[in-house]
Amino acid sequence: MYRITGINLKSMPLGESDRLLTILTPERGLLRVVAGGSRKAKSKFGGRTGLFVLNELMIKPGKSLDRIHHAETLASYPGLSRHFGLLTASQYLAEIALNQALEDSPQSDLFNLLTEHLQRLEQLPAAAPIGEVLAHLCQGIFHLLALGGIAPQVHHCCLSQTPLIANPNHLNPAIGFSIRSGGVVAPAQLQVQRQQVQQQRQSSSQYEDRDDEAVANQAAFTPTPNRYLNGHQLALLQQLSQPHLAPISPASEAAWITIEQILREYTQHHLGRVIRSATLINSYVAAAKTPLP
């Protein structure tokens, strides 16, 4: 038998009355353990198998799956379940952490980072505006990606390495963001890209004997931006790398919606899978922007 500390990130029914929990632990990384009888009305585990409950556990090794022998709750995040946006944002972060976590390997940095951002979300007001929720979600995403070594480059052009100084007063979307290249693209580099594409097309039309497939392959490797940002959006994106966010302005709501979409596309591309919780963010944004009758 062994003792661990872990936070519940996923739960699914197992058999007639058990639950299979996926737990993130600092000592052993990701664990899948059985909470025997936890679906019964008088289960000794009670609410200890709930989402985002942090427990100290005594685990009994099994042949195929280990089983929880004893659980003592250390912390929970009840505030998250009282706000659809906060709960959805928390599930979003948990899903990324599940994709990054390793099994049978210490994951203290990931554990500490995830619980820190869950605490930040729970500390938001019960009626937190959409911009504030999305800002904290975006910073959590960025920090998780940075821990995994795959955060987008936002302070320098990812192609030329030219420093990019954000000017929030520039509202013309002139800065590119390339998912495949790994981050923001400077306006000057965008002009170089356009010239390269034009030259490729001219070369293709001038030389009929040139291999069309070669031309297509060359064009495919030209990193066309997936999105274009203005100075205000770039400034918000750049602050995500900092330990804490600046005060959130209500006027930045639309910008945070765009930044979440950019980070979602980027994360899904680099993790190689769809973030299911992101569809709930769409519902949350739509509901928050719909005026009450």
TASULNOR-V485254 format. One record per run of one state. SS is the DSSP state (@ for helix, = for strand, . for the rest). FROM is the first residue (numbers start at 1). LEN is the number of residues. Records with the same first field share a line. If there is no record, write none. Layout:
SS=FROM-LEN + FROM-LEN
This chain:
.=1-1 + 15-3 + 26-3 + 36-10 + 50-4 + 61-5 + 76-2 + 83-1 + 101-2 + 104-4 + 123-7 + 148-5 + 154-2 + 157-6 + 164-11 + 179-4 + 186-1 + 207-5 + 221-6 + 230-1 + 240-10 + 272-6 + 290-4
==2-13 + 18-8 + 29-7 + 54-7 + 66-10 + 103-1 + 153-1 + 156-1 + 163-1 + 175-4 + 183-3 + 227-3
@=46-4 + 78-5 + 84-17 + 108-15 + 130-18 + 187-20 + 212-9 + 231-9 + 250-22 + 278-12
